[in-house]
Amino acid sequence: MGWYDDRILPKLVDLSCGTKPIHKQREKVVPLAAGDVLEIGFGGGLNLPYYDRDQVRKVWGLEPSAGMRKRARKRIATTDIDVELIDLPGEEIPLPDNSVDTVLVTYTLCTIADVSAALAGMRRVLKPDGRLLFTEHGRAPDAGVRRWQDRLNPGWKKLAGGCNMNRDIAGTIEGAGFSLAEDNRMYIPGIRILSYHYWGTARPR
């Protein structure tokens, strides 16, 4: 991992994923987490304030970036939630089959290189009655916005740690063996090509 990825990118991610509209999205999904939770792409721990402490037993935070884990530890130190960081990417989940009640993924499906493999792993570790909770930015419904997303995506990926602005989030989740139980989509305040959001819940089929 280079100097940019380790020192600069974590700060940029924290800033871009810590805006007021993004926090509003977190408020919609994170409090729904319950039981034993696996958070994919734990980042700097920005979701921690939104967990319902009366509903959550433990959180496994999967985060491959050393720079992000360093930032997360500072926030973990201020919470009474039982959090265990795992320094592996989303494609490598070191938990047993059918072992978690909730998988939470926020602003991460856009970045994982092999997103299908990662979602297959999430489905594997979820209990049969478990839920996948998600909020992500992705492919817009408007043709003009999509053209710009496709045009700018290669350069954006290089600057933003592999983030894709044009992934069909709902289609990707369904294609990995989940059924969408709640499927919400809209533009939130922000740059048009980055502000079309998907959020909701899904269950393993």
Beta strands, then each sheet from edge to edge (+ up, - down):
strand 1: 35-40
strand 2: 56-62
strand 3: 83-86
strand 4: 100-106
strand 5: 126-137
strand 6: 178-187
strand 7: 196-204
sheet 1: 3+ 2+ 1+ 4+ 5+ 7- 6+
end
